[in-house]
Amino acid sequence: MSILGVYNPLNIDVDHGDGVYLYSKDGTRYLDFTSGIGVTSLGHSHPSLISALKDQAEKIWHCSNLFNIEKQQIVADKITKNSFAQSVFFCNSGTEAIEAGIKVIRMYFNDRKEKKYKIICAKNAFHGRTYGAISASGKSKLTQGFEPVLEGFKQVSFNDSKEIKKNIDKETAAIMIETVQGEGGITPAEKQYLKDIQKIAKDNEILLFFDEVQCGVGRTGKFLATEWVKELNPNLVAIAKGIGGGFPTGALLLDKKTTKSMPQGSHGSTFGGNPLAMAVANEVLNFVLNKDFLDHVREIGYNLRKLLKDEIISKFPHLVSGVRGIGLMIGLEAVEKNEILIESLVQEKFLTVKAGQNVIRMLPPLILEMKHVEEAILKIDKAFSKL
């Protein structure tokens, strides 16, 4: 094999996609509740995204940030007008946004002549695959063979503000958590926990950094998941995945005081904010920032979770025990090994993703409709009945 063997793909040769469906080369249609792991927020081959990409491709693909990129400013304006952010740094992926955020934290305290550099993170987290990101995650599966990891990261229990408080010292610079842990098992941060850590950050004059690479951009039914707590005012938020609808795009959102810490030359990206990415991101935001669109995500997500509970968990308690999540970021808690259940779903042409804590992760496109929800329930029922 000429491809480096770091992946273990399903034995499905993907040919094309249409909305919530993927088609293999042999013509088999799959109901896709993976969305490329939360990426294809508007589904596959969305007409608006195709049109935006084609129009831009006929003009210019790349020019680098040596020049003004008009849609970059348009996208940044839309984000800042609809969030806490004062500024936006564009990159190409979630892990790049995380790395940028770590640099901002270090630079912020460097400017203040304070020797603060440590970042408190959560156990069971996933922040990406780069060196800084795996150091922050602290998972043995991610770091094994790559030690020593970078110093300055401390992992504590998720949803436990008391443990965060205990681990703050004079060198602590920030708290960084996922607003909803995705890879770790679809576990939302509790509202009181978020309020508590904001108070802790304020009392200790440290920064608050949220990783919304998977849960941001409408996935939970709000543009940012932090919006579920009105009093929450982060300093930094990393987004990616859904913002590009399938085109590689990421961004770091910065508040006013962290923005001031990043002067010209302090960070950069060759491809970040390129014309193609911005054309697509602009179209995604036209949908995701629409109130009716977000209302739909919350409603359809609620209906899906309710049907999973009423028609699947009650019928197959020996296979699944509960449902968790928010919006269209949903986890089905498995009793049997989740790999076995996921494979049974594949046999019924239904695609899901494995997550930690023995959870079956469902990240369908945000354009999901009730007919797709009902189709999913039928497929799950059929698959689990065979087991």
N, C-alpha and C positions, 0 to 999 in steps of 0.2 A: 504493500500500500504506500502510495506517495504522499498521502495525507497523514500528518502527525496524529498518532492514535490517542488523543486526549479526550475524545468523545465516544459515546456509545449510542449511536442513533438507532431509532426504530427502523425496521426493515420496510420502509415506505419511501419509494422514489417520488418525491413531490413534483407535480407537473405545473399546476396553477392553483390559484385560489379565487374565490368569489364570495364576498361578504363573510359570513360565519363558517364557510365551508372550504376545505382543502381537497384537491383532487390529485390522485396518484396517476402515474403514467399509464396504468392499465384501466383508468377511468373510474376507479373506486372513489366514492365521495365520503368524506369524513366530517362530522360535526366538530369544529375546532374550538375547544375551550382552553387552548393554550395561548393563542394570540402571539405566538413567537415569544412566549414567557412575558406576557403583558405589554407587548410592543405594538401590535397592529390594532390600535385603539378604535379605528373606524372600520375594522374588518379588512379583508383582502381585496385589493384592486378597486379601492373606492374611486368612483369617477372624478370627484373633486381633486383628489390627490394625484391621480394620473394626469389630469389636465394641467394642474399647477406644475408638475414635474416636466411635462412635455414643453410647456410654454417657456419655462426657465432654461431647459436644455437647449432650446433653439437660440438662446441669447448668450449666456456664458455659464460655464460649469464652475470654474474656479479662478480666483484672482488673488487669494490670500488677504490677510488683514492689513496689507500694505495700502489697500484702497478702501474707500467707503463702500459698504454693501447695503444698499437701500433697505432691503427686506429685513436685514439684521436689526436695524433701528425700529422698523415696524413691529417685529416680533417682540423685541425688548420692551417697547412701549406698551404693548398689550399685556405683557406679563406684569410689569410694574404697576400698571393701572388697576390690575385685578389681584394684587397680592401685597404683602408687606414690603416687597423689595424696592430698593432705591436704584439698584443696578443689576445687570445680568452679564455673566461671562459665558460665552458659548463654547462648547467642546463637542466631542463626538460620541461620548458614552457616559454611563453612570459612574463607572469607576474613575474616569477622568474628572468628573464633577466632584467626587469625593476627595481625590488628590488635591484638586484646586482649593477645596474648602480647608483641608489640613494646612496648606500653605498660608491661606489667609489668616487662620488662627495664629500660626507662628509669627507672621508678619505684624499682626495687630499688637501683640504684646512686645515684640521687638521695638516697635515704634514708641511704645510707652516706657521703654527701658526696664521692663519687668521680666524677670527670669521665669516666665510661665510657659510651659510647653506640653505638659501632660494632658491627655484627653481621656475622659472616662467614657467607656462604651458599654454595650450590653452583651451578655452571654447569648449564645444562640443567634447571633447577628450574621448578616452577610452584607458586605460593603463593596464587593468586587474582587478582582483577581490580581490587581497590581500589588506591588510590594507593600506600599503604605496601607492599602485596603485590606490585605490579608492580615497585616499586623494589627489593624484596628479590630477586625473580626475575631482574631484570636483562636479560631477553630483549629483543632489538630489536623483535621482532614485537609484544610486549606494550607496550613503552614508546614506540614510534614515534608521534610526534605529541603525546605527553603530557609531553615534556621541559620543564623539567629535572626529573628524578626526585629523590626525597628523598635527601639525603646520609646517609652512615653505613652503607651496605651495600657489602660487597665480595664478589664471586663468585670462587670458586676451583674447581678440578677436583673432581668427585665421586669418592669412594673414594680420595682422596689426602690422607692425614693430614699428610704432610710439608709440603704446600703451605699447609695451614691453619696449621701451626706457624710458617711463615715470615711469614705475614701478620698475626700477632698483635702489637699494639703496646699502649702504655699506655692507649689509649682504647678498646680492644676490650672489649665487654661480654658477648658471647654468640656461640655457634655455633648456627645454625639450618639444619637439613637435613630433607628427606623421608627417612623410614626406608626407603621404597621409592619411587623416582621413578616417578610414574605417567604424567602427560602427556608427560614427557620420554622415555619408551620402556620402561617396566616394568623398571627397573634396581634391584635390591635393594642396599642398603648392605652391604658385606662385614662379617662379624662382627668381624674384627680391626680394621677401620677404625673401627667403633663403639667398641670397647674403647680404641683409641688416642685418639680425640677426647674420650672421657670423661676420660682421664688428662691430656690437654692442658688441658681445661676446669678440672680440679681443680688442676693445677699453677699455672695462671694466674689462679685465683680468678674465673672467668667462668662464665656460665650455659649450660646445654645445653637446647636447644629443638628438639623433633622435630615435624615436620608429618606427622600421620597422618590427614589429612582423607580421603584415598582408601584408604590401606592399613590403617587402624585398624578397630576394631569387628568383629573376626572375619575380615576379608578374607584374611589370610594364614594363618589357622588358629590364631591366638592372639588374645586380646582386643585387645592392642596388639602391633604388630610388634616393638616394643622388647623384648618378652618372649623373643624368640629368643636374646637374649644375657642370661644370668642376672645377670651382674654390672652390668648397665646400670641407672643410676639418674638419669633425666632430671629436670630442674627443671620443665620445661613440656612438655606435649604438646597439640596441637590435633587435635580430632576433629570430624567432621560426617558428611555423606553417609549412610552406613549406619545411624547411630544413630537416625535418624528413620524409616527404612524407606520413605521417600518423602515424609514430612512435613518441611518445612524446620526443621532443628534443627542446632545446632552447639554445641561446648563447648570450653572451655580447661581443662585439668587442671593444677593447680599443686601443687608440693611444699610442705613446711612453711615453708621460709625465704622463698619467693616469696609465699606466702599472706599473710605478715605485712606485706608491702609494699603491700597494696591495702586501705586502710581505706574506710569508708563514704564514698560520693560520688566515689571515684576512677575508677569506670567504671560503665557501666549499659547497659541495653537495654530499649526499650519492649516488644518482643514476646518477648525471650529468656526461655526457661523458661516459656512460657505453658501453661495447663492442657491444651490440645489436644496440643501438642508433647510434653509430659511423659507424657501418657497413652499415646501411641504409643511413645515411647522406652522407657518402662517395660516394655512388652510385648516390644519388640525385645531388650532385655537379658535377659528371661526365657529367650529362646532362645540368644542369643549367649554368655552366660556359662555355659552348660551344657557340661560337659566332653565329653559324647558328641557334641554338635553341632559343637564345634570339631574333634574327632577326625575327624568326617565331612568337614569342609571340607578338612582336610589330605589325607585319603585320596582323595577325589574329585578334588582338584586334582592330586595325583600321577598318578592314572590318566589324567586328561585330557592332561597334559603328555607322558606316556609314549606314548599313542596318537598324539598329534600328531607326535612324533618317529618312531615306528615305522611309521606308516601314511601320513603326509602328507609329512613332510620327505624321507623316503627315496624316495618316489614322485615328488615334484615338486621336485627340487633346483634346477631352473631358475627356480622361483617363490618358494620359501621355503628358508631356510638353517639355521634354528635356533629353539629355543623357550627362553624365559626366564621368570622370575617365581617366585612362591611362593604356596602355597595356591590360592585362586581369583582371583589377580591374575596374569594370564598374557599374555605377549607372543609373537607369532609373527613372527619376523624375515623380512621380505620381501626378495626379490632384485629382482623386478619392483616398480614403484611401488605402495605399499600402497593408494593410492586405487583403482587398477584392480582389485586383488584384493578389496578390500572391496565394490566395486560388483558383482563377480561373485558374491560371497556373498549380497548382497541379492537378486539374481535367483533364488537358491535358497531365499529366505525365511529367511535366517540373518543376524542383525544383530550387527555388531561395531563397534569404535570405532578411529579413527586415533590413533596416538601418534607421538612423535618417534623419530628414528633409523630411520625407515622400518619401523615396527613396527605390526602389527595387534593391537590391544588387546582382550582378552577379560575381561570382568568379569561373569560370570553370577551370578544369585542364589545365595546360599549354601545354598539348599535343593536345589541341583542333584543329580540322581540319575544313575546309570550309563546308564539308558535315554536320558537327554537327551545325555549325552556321546557315546554311540554314534550318536544322531541327528545330532549336530553333525559328527562325523567323516564320516558319509555325505554330508552336505550340502557339506562342504568338498571332499571327493573329487570330487563331481559338478561343483561349480563350477570347480575347478582343471583337471579333465579337459577342460572346454570351452575352456579357455585354451591 
